[in-house]
Amino acid sequence: MAVVGIDLGTTNSLVSVWQDGNSVIIPNALGDRLTPSVVSVDEQGMVLVGKAAKDRLVTHPELTASQFKRLMGSAEKLNLGKRSYSAEELSALVLKQLKADAESYLGEPVDEAIISVPAYFNNNQRTATLNAARLAGLKVERLINEPTAASLAYGIQETEEERRFIVVDLGGGTLDVSILEKFEDLLEVHATSGDSFLGGEDFTFAMVGAVCEKLGRERQSLTREERAHLYRLCDEAKKALAEQHEVQLSASIGGAVQEICFTRDDFGNCCDALLQRIRDPIERAVRDSGMGRDDFDEVILVGGASRMPLVRNFVGRLFGRIPSTTIDPDLVVAMGAAIQAALKQRNQSLRDTVLTDVCPFSLGIETARDLNKGHQAGFYHVIIPRNTVVPVSRVDRFYTVSDNQDMVKLMVYQGEQRLVRHNIEIGELQVSVPRNKASEEAVDVRFTYDINGVLEVQAEVVSNGARSHLVIQNTTTELDEAELALLLKEMEKLKFHPREHSANIALLGEAERMWAEALGEERDYIEELIQLFEAAMDSQDVQRCDAVRDELEVRLGEIKDQRGHW
């Protein structure tokens, strides 16, 4: 049974498999390798995933969700029609679609996967990803950090000589920076950093703001549909500026079409603050690794957003060299995930490579300090600092703070802030101690963290040797069996459009989106085309439907050419 690799992205998701000595990106029902990470619900309550859902961001924004990867690990929910969905549930729907595509391609069931996550994902975010996989019917024993996956895809596991390299991964919604070293069959991560809320989507939003300024409109004054329309235009323009120095936008706002010229310089000016946000994690990772900018043999850029020339140029200036982008930035992480899946299966075509990793965040406990007004709690004591190579085991000794204290509560946190209230609580362990004077009883607290993200907390009372322990596997919010069964039951109620209808639904969605953007005679013409296509689908005549669909694709293509879009 095949184990697939999955890149669950903010903007697009991919599924891959190792076949005949290569990573193969599995196409979806439309023949595309990229599946938009978008979920929508139609008027009949049917769930749409991928391209069929993406076009509804313009026509039905209230029934469509995107960019929910940024909400992973949070309690926030999105309302789609009559039901609200968590980020885990929406991600599960995308994973379920990828699973179906893989099974269709391979001709066999797919029950296990390696899923990539941003290296800078915290425990809550990682566990939310595991929960999503469980809801989608996938067994996931290992999450692989996206920069590490990218490194595998670049063939680093086949390189004999020792090499040091930095991977800058700018995706749709997240930024990761990892510093790795290759020595024989060992691929070691020295440091990682990032920003879980910085990606290509932010560059699009920056352009939207600049375009609104050119239009003389406040973004808040636009309708929901106008904002969705303008976002799509800017997203297309952003991609076009990777190939040309200026673009013309035809924005339909307030019932009128306005033409706007937007240049690379305009784009760079509105995105300057975002570029500076890329600099900080890079400098932090380099500093934590103990290396300098000239110590790297290669600078690797991955992630779809790294296609932007301003990003490539910015990173190139930081290191004084041209970054490597020899593999498609959109595909490289998924390809690496497939390699990791093959390594897990001990595929004979791959030489075993040992992957080490680091703690992306510091791990520690809450402590109290003796201040002028007495003991004050809420301070963060780090036991395992960030970017410590794992597996690792460290111990610190702590003392009671009051007379006759009979209990020590160990509150376990993850983060980099001085006060615990600004960090993430991930566990709690209560330890009984003999009653005694303050500071007379001591507890040795040992943190052991392994490569799979499992943290074991052991506490030993020094005076009597009594031991307590707590195992935190990725987080404390992992779904229990009862919760899982309940959510699975809810998801079974959802109705999905058959894969064979996806092409029709996606094309109809595109036509409706273009209708929403059109005015006058062009809108009337698109309306006629939509009616002809709907009649063909209602006839249930497959040949007629295929013929009309092909004709509709041609006509919509002609309209795009006439509009002068890129």
C-alpha positions in Angstrom: 0.0 0.0 0.0 1.4 3.4 -1.1 2.4 6.1 1.4 1.9 9.5 -0.2 3.5 12.8 0.5 1.2 15.9 1.0 2.0 19.5 1.0 -1.0 21.1 2.7 -0.6 24.7 1.7 -2.3 28.0 2.5 -3.1 28.7 -1.2 -2.6 25.4 -3.0 -2.1 21.8 -1.8 -0.4 18.9 -3.6 -0.2 15.1 -3.2 2.8 13.1 -4.4 4.2 9.6 -4.5 7.6 8.0 -5.1 7.5 5.9 -8.3 10.3 4.4 -10.4 13.0 6.4 -8.6 11.3 9.8 -8.9 8.8 12.0 -7.0 5.6 12.2 -9.0 3.1 14.9 -8.4 -0.4 13.3 -8.7 -2.9 15.3 -10.8 -6.4 16.0 -9.6 -9.6 15.3 -11.4 -9.0 18.4 -13.6 -5.6 17.2 -14.6 -3.9 20.0 -12.5 -1.1 19.3 -10.1 -2.1 22.2 -7.8 -5.4 21.9 -5.9 -6.5 25.3 -4.5 -6.9 25.1 -0.7 -10.5 26.5 -0.9 -13.8 25.0 0.3 -17.3 26.2 -0.7 -20.8 25.0 -0.2 -23.4 25.5 -3.0 -27.1 26.3 -2.7 -28.0 22.6 -2.4 -25.5 22.1 0.5 -23.0 20.2 -1.6 -19.3 20.7 -0.7 -16.9 21.9 -3.4 -13.1 21.7 -3.0 -10.4 23.1 -5.2 -10.8 25.1 -8.4 -14.6 24.6 -8.4 -14.6 26.4 -5.0 -12.0 29.0 -5.8 -14.0 30.9 -8.4 -16.9 31.1 -5.9 -14.7 33.4 -3.8 -15.9 36.2 -6.2 -19.5 35.0 -6.8 -20.3 33.5 -3.4 -17.8 34.8 -0.8 -20.2 34.2 2.1 -20.2 30.5 1.2 -16.5 30.0 0.5 -13.5 29.7 2.7 -9.8 30.1 1.9 -6.5 30.7 3.8 -7.8 28.7 6.7 -4.3 27.2 7.3 -3.6 30.4 9.1 -6.3 29.5 11.7 -4.9 26.0 12.4 -4.6 25.5 16.1 -7.1 28.2 17.0 -10.7 28.0 18.1 -11.9 30.3 15.4 -14.6 28.9 13.0 -15.9 30.0 9.6 -19.5 30.0 8.7 -20.4 28.4 5.3 -24.1 28.3 4.8 -25.9 26.5 7.6 -22.8 25.1 9.3 -19.7 26.4 10.9 -16.3 24.8 10.2 -13.0 24.8 12.1 -9.7 25.1 10.3 -9.1 21.4 11.0 -12.4 20.4 9.3 -11.8 22.6 6.3 -8.2 21.2 6.0 -9.6 17.7 6.3 -11.9 18.3 3.3 -8.9 19.3 1.2 -7.0 16.3 2.5 -9.9 14.1 1.7 -9.9 15.4 -1.9 -6.2 14.8 -2.3 -6.7 11.3 -0.9 -9.4 10.6 -3.5 -7.2 11.9 -6.3 -4.3 9.7 -5.1 -6.5 6.6 -5.0 -7.8 7.3 -8.4 -4.3 7.7 -9.8 -2.7 4.8 -8.1 -5.7 2.4 -8.4 -5.4 1.4 -4.7 -6.5 2.6 -1.3 -4.3 5.3 0.4 -4.4 5.2 4.1 -1.1 6.7 5.2 0.7 10.0 4.4 3.7 12.2 5.3 2.4 15.7 5.6 4.6 18.8 5.5 4.1 21.7 7.9 5.9 25.0 8.3 8.9 24.6 10.4 7.7 27.4 12.6 4.4 25.8 13.4 3.9 25.5 17.1 2.5 22.4 18.9 -1.1 23.5 18.6 -0.8 24.0 14.9 1.0 20.7 14.3 -1.6 18.8 16.2 -4.4 20.6 14.3 -2.8 19.2 11.2 -2.7 15.7 12.6 -6.4 16.1 13.6 -7.3 17.1 10.1 -5.5 14.0 8.7 -7.4 11.8 11.1 -10.7 13.3 10.0 -9.7 12.7 6.4 -9.0 9.0 7.1 -5.2 9.3 6.9 -2.7 7.8 9.3 0.2 10.2 9.8 3.1 9.1 11.9 5.4 11.8 10.9 5.1 15.5 10.0 8.1 16.8 8.0 9.1 20.5 8.1 8.7 22.1 4.8 12.3 23.4 4.4 13.6 19.9 5.2 11.3 18.4 2.6 12.6 21.0 0.1 16.1 20.0 0.9 15.4 16.3 0.2 13.8 17.3 -3.1 16.9 19.1 -4.2 18.8 15.8 -4.0 20.8 16.7 -1.0 20.5 13.2 0.3 22.5 12.1 -2.8 25.3 14.6 -2.3 28.5 13.1 -1.0 30.4 16.2 0.1 29.7 18.2 3.2 27.5 21.2 2.5 25.8 24.0 4.5 22.7 25.7 3.1 19.9 28.0 4.1 16.3 27.4 2.8 13.9 30.3 2.7 10.4 29.0 2.2 7.8 31.7 1.4 4.4 30.1 0.8 1.0 31.5 0.4 0.6 32.2 4.1 3.7 31.3 6.0 7.5 32.0 6.0 10.1 29.4 7.1 13.8 29.8 7.3 15.9 26.8 8.1 19.7 26.3 8.2 20.8 22.7 7.4 24.1 20.8 7.0 24.7 17.7 5.0 27.4 15.3 6.2 27.6 11.8 4.6 24.1 10.3 5.2 23.2 12.9 7.9 20.9 15.9 7.1 21.0 18.0 10.2 18.9 21.1 10.9 20.9 23.7 12.9 18.4 26.4 13.3 14.9 27.4 12.2 12.8 30.5 12.3 9.9 32.0 10.6 6.6 33.9 10.6 3.3 31.9 10.6 1.4 35.0 9.3 3.6 36.1 6.4 3.2 34.8 2.9 2.2 35.6 -0.7 -1.3 36.4 0.4 0.0 39.4 2.3 1.7 40.8 -0.8 -1.6 40.5 -2.6 -3.4 42.4 0.1 -0.7 45.1 0.0 -1.4 45.5 -3.7 -5.1 45.7 -3.0 -4.5 48.6 -0.7 -2.3 50.3 -3.2 -4.9 49.8 -6.0 -7.7 51.2 -3.7 -5.5 54.2 -3.2 -5.1 54.7 -7.0 -8.9 54.3 -7.3 -9.5 56.9 -4.6 -11.5 54.4 -2.6 -11.3 53.1 1.0 -11.1 49.3 1.2 -13.7 49.3 3.9 -16.2 51.1 1.6 -16.1 48.2 -1.0 -18.7 45.5 -0.9 -17.7 41.9 -0.1 -18.1 41.0 -3.7 -16.0 44.0 -4.9 -13.2 43.1 -2.4 -13.2 39.5 -3.6 -13.0 40.7 -7.2 -10.2 43.2 -6.5 -8.3 40.5 -4.6 -8.4 38.2 -7.6 -7.3 40.9 -10.0 -4.4 41.8 -7.8 -3.4 38.2 -7.3 -3.3 37.7 -11.1 -1.4 41.0 -11.5 1.2 39.9 -8.8 1.9 36.8 -10.8 2.1 38.7 -14.1 4.6 41.2 -12.6 7.0 38.2 -12.3 7.3 38.2 -16.0 6.7 41.8 -17.1 7.4 45.3 -15.7 3.8 46.6 -15.7 0.2 45.4 -15.9 -3.1 46.9 -16.7 -6.0 46.2 -14.3 -9.6 46.5 -15.3 -11.4 46.9 -12.0 -15.2 46.7 -11.9 -16.1 48.9 -8.8 -19.4 50.6 -8.1 -20.9 49.5 -11.4 -18.1 51.1 -13.5 -14.9 49.7 -15.0 -11.7 51.6 -14.2 -8.4 51.0 -15.9 -5.2 51.1 -13.7 -1.6 50.8 -14.7 0.5 49.1 -11.9 4.3 48.7 -12.2 7.0 46.7 -10.5 8.1 49.8 -8.7 4.5 50.4 -7.4 4.5 46.8 -6.2 7.9 47.2 -4.5 6.9 50.4 -2.8 3.7 48.9 -1.2 5.5 45.7 -0.1 8.6 47.2 1.4 7.4 46.6 5.0 6.7 42.9 4.1 10.3 42.5 2.8 11.7 43.8 6.1 9.6 41.1 7.9 11.4 38.5 5.8 14.7 39.8 6.9 14.1 39.4 10.7 13.6 35.6 10.7 16.6 35.1 8.3 18.9 37.1 10.6 17.5 35.3 13.7 18.1 31.8 12.2 21.6 32.7 11.0 22.4 34.1 14.5 21.1 31.1 16.3 23.1 28.7 14.1 26.4 30.5 14.9 27.2 31.0 11.3 27.7 34.0 9.1 26.1 34.8 5.7 29.3 33.7 3.9 29.3 30.3 5.5 26.6 28.8 3.2 27.3 26.8 0.1 23.8 27.4 -1.3 20.8 29.6 -0.7 17.6 27.8 -1.7 14.3 29.6 -2.4 11.1 27.6 -2.3 7.4 28.3 -2.0 5.1 29.8 -4.7 5.6 33.4 -3.4 9.3 33.1 -3.9 8.6 33.5 -7.7 8.2 37.2 -7.1 11.3 39.0 -8.5 11.3 41.5 -5.5 11.6 38.5 -3.1 14.4 36.8 -5.1 16.3 40.1 -5.4 15.8 40.9 -1.7 17.1 37.5 -0.6 19.9 37.6 -3.1 21.1 41.0 -1.8 21.1 39.7 1.8 23.5 36.9 0.9 25.4 38.5 -2.0 24.5 35.6 -4.4 21.8 34.4 -6.7 19.4 32.0 -4.8 18.8 28.5 -6.3 15.3 28.0 -7.8 16.1 25.1 -10.1 13.0 23.1 -9.0 9.5 24.5 -9.4 9.0 26.3 -6.1 5.3 25.2 -6.0 6.2 21.5 -6.2 9.5 21.1 -4.3 8.0 20.6 -0.8 5.5 17.9 -2.1 8.3 16.2 -3.9 10.4 16.1 -0.7 7.4 14.7 1.3 7.2 11.8 -1.3 10.9 11.1 -0.7 10.4 11.0 3.1 7.5 8.6 2.5 9.7 6.4 0.4 12.4 6.5 3.1 9.8 5.5 5.7 9.0 2.5 3.5 12.7 1.8 3.1 12.5 2.0 -0.7 15.5 0.3 -2.3 16.0 3.1 -4.8 16.9 5.5 -2.0 19.9 5.4 0.3 18.9 5.8 3.9 19.3 9.3 5.1 19.2 10.3 8.8 17.2 13.5 9.4 17.7 15.5 12.5 15.6 18.4 13.5 15.4 21.1 16.1 12.9 22.6 18.5 11.3 25.5 16.7 10.3 27.1 20.0 11.8 27.1 23.5 10.2 24.8 26.0 10.0 25.5 29.7 7.8 26.0 32.8 6.3 28.8 34.8 8.3 29.9 37.9 7.9 32.5 40.7 10.5 35.1 41.6 11.3 36.6 45.0 10.6 40.3 44.5 10.3 43.2 46.9 6.6 42.5 47.5 7.2 38.8 47.9 7.0 35.9 45.4 5.5 36.7 42.1 4.5 34.0 39.6 4.2 34.2 35.9 7.8 34.1 34.8 9.1 31.8 32.1 12.0 29.5 32.8 13.4 27.8 29.6 14.6 24.2 30.0 15.2 23.5 26.3 16.0 26.6 24.2 14.8 27.0 20.7 16.9 25.5 17.9 18.3 22.8 20.2 19.0 19.7 18.1 16.6 16.8 18.9 16.4 14.3 20.4 17.5 16.1 23.6 17.1 15.6 27.3 17.8 18.3 29.9 17.1 18.7 33.6 16.8 21.7 36.0 16.2 21.9 39.7 13.4 23.9 41.3 12.5 24.7 44.9 9.4 25.3 46.9 8.4 28.9 47.5 6.3 28.8 50.7 6.3 27.0 54.1 4.4 23.8 54.3 3.9 23.7 50.6 2.7 20.2 49.7 2.2 20.5 45.9 4.2 21.9 43.0 2.3 22.6 39.9 4.4 22.4 36.8 2.8 24.5 34.0 4.6 23.6 30.7 4.9 26.3 28.0 6.2 26.8 24.5 7.4 30.2 23.3 10.0 33.0 23.5 8.4 35.6 25.8 9.6 36.5 29.2 6.2 36.2 30.8 4.3 32.9 30.5 1.0 34.7 29.6 2.5 35.6 26.2 3.5 32.0 25.5 1.5 28.8 24.7 0.5 26.5 27.5 0.9 22.9 26.4 0.6 20.8 29.6 0.3 20.6 33.3 1.9 18.2 35.9 1.1 18.2 39.6 3.9 16.9 41.9 3.3 16.1 45.6 6.1 17.1 47.9 6.7 16.7 51.7 5.6 19.6 53.9 8.7 21.6 54.8 10.1 25.1 55.1 10.3 27.2 51.9 13.2 26.3 49.6 13.9 23.1 51.7 12.2 20.8 49.2 13.5 20.5 45.6 12.2 18.9 42.4 14.3 17.9 39.5 12.4 18.5 36.2 13.6 16.8 33.1 12.4 17.6 29.6 13.0 14.9 26.9 12.0 15.9 23.4 12.2 13.6 20.4 12.2 14.0 16.6 8.5 13.3 16.3 7.6 16.2 18.5 6.8 14.2 21.7 7.8 15.9 24.9 8.1 13.9 28.1 8.2 15.8 31.4 9.6 13.9 34.4 9.6 15.3 37.9 11.6 13.7 40.8 11.3 14.9 44.4 14.9 15.1 45.6 14.2 14.3 49.3 12.2 11.0 48.7 12.8 10.1 45.1 9.1 10.1 44.2 8.6 10.5 40.5 5.8 11.8 38.3 5.7 12.2 34.5 3.7 13.6 31.7 3.8 12.9 28.0 2.8 15.7 25.6 2.4 14.3 22.1 2.4 17.4 19.8 -0.1 19.2 22.1 -2.8 18.7 24.7 -5.6 19.3 22.3 -5.4 16.2 20.2 -8.8 14.7 19.5 -9.8 11.8 21.7 -11.7 8.9 20.2 -15.1 10.2 21.2 -14.5 13.6 19.7 -13.1 12.0 16.5 -16.1 9.7 16.2 -18.5 12.7 16.6 -16.7 14.8 14.0 -16.5 11.9 11.6 -20.2 11.4 11.9 -20.8 15.1 11.1 -18.5 15.0 8.1 -20.2 11.9 6.8 -23.4 14.0 6.5 -21.7 16.3 4.0 -22.5 15.7 0.4 -19.7 16.0 -2.2 -19.9 16.4 -5.9 -18.6 13.4 -7.8 -15.1 13.7 -9.1 -16.4 13.2 -12.7 -18.5 16.4 -12.4 -15.6 18.5 -11.1 -14.6 19.8 -14.5 -18.2 20.9 -15.3 -18.6 22.6 -11.9 -15.2 24.3 -12.1 -15.9 25.7 -15.6 -19.4 26.9 -14.5 -17.8 28.6 -11.5 -15.3 30.3 -13.7 -18.1 31.5 -16.1 -20.1 32.8 -13.2 -17.1 34.7 -11.8 -16.5 36.3 -15.2 -20.2 37.2 -15.4 -19.9 39.0 -12.1 -16.9 40.9 -13.4 -18.5 41.8 -16.7 -20.9 44.6 -17.6 -23.3 45.4 -20.5 -23.1 43.3 -23.7 -20.3 41.1 -22.4 -22.3 40.1 -19.4 -25.3 39.3 -21.6 -23.1 37.2 -23.8 -21.7 35.2 -20.9 -25.2 34.7 -19.6 -26.2 33.0 -22.9 -23.2 30.8 -22.7 -24.0 29.8 -19.1 -27.6 29.0 -20.0 -26.5 26.8 -22.9 -24.0 24.9 -20.6 -26.6 24.4 -17.9 -29.1 23.1 -20.4 -26.5 20.6 -21.6 -25.7 19.4 -18.1 -29.5 19.1 -17.3 -29.9 16.8 -20.4 -27.5 14.3 -18.8 -26.2 13.6 -22.3 -22.5 13.1 -21.7 -21.5 13.7 -25.3 -23.5 16.9 -25.6 -22.2 18.1 -22.3 -18.6 17.5 -23.3 -19.1 19.3 -26.6 -20.7 22.3 -25.0 -18.1 22.4 -22.3 -15.3 22.4 -24.9 -17.1 25.2 -26.7 -17.6 27.2 -23.5 -13.8 27.0 -22.7 -13.0 28.4 -26.1 -15.5 31.3 -25.8 -14.3 32.2 -22.2 -10.7 32.1 -23.5 -11.7 34.6 -26.3 -13.3 36.9 -23.7 -10.1 36.8 -21.6 -8.0 37.7 -24.6 -10.3 40.6 -25.5 -10.1 41.9 -21.9 -6.3 42.0 -22.2 -5.8 40.1 -19.0 -2.4 38.4 -18.6 
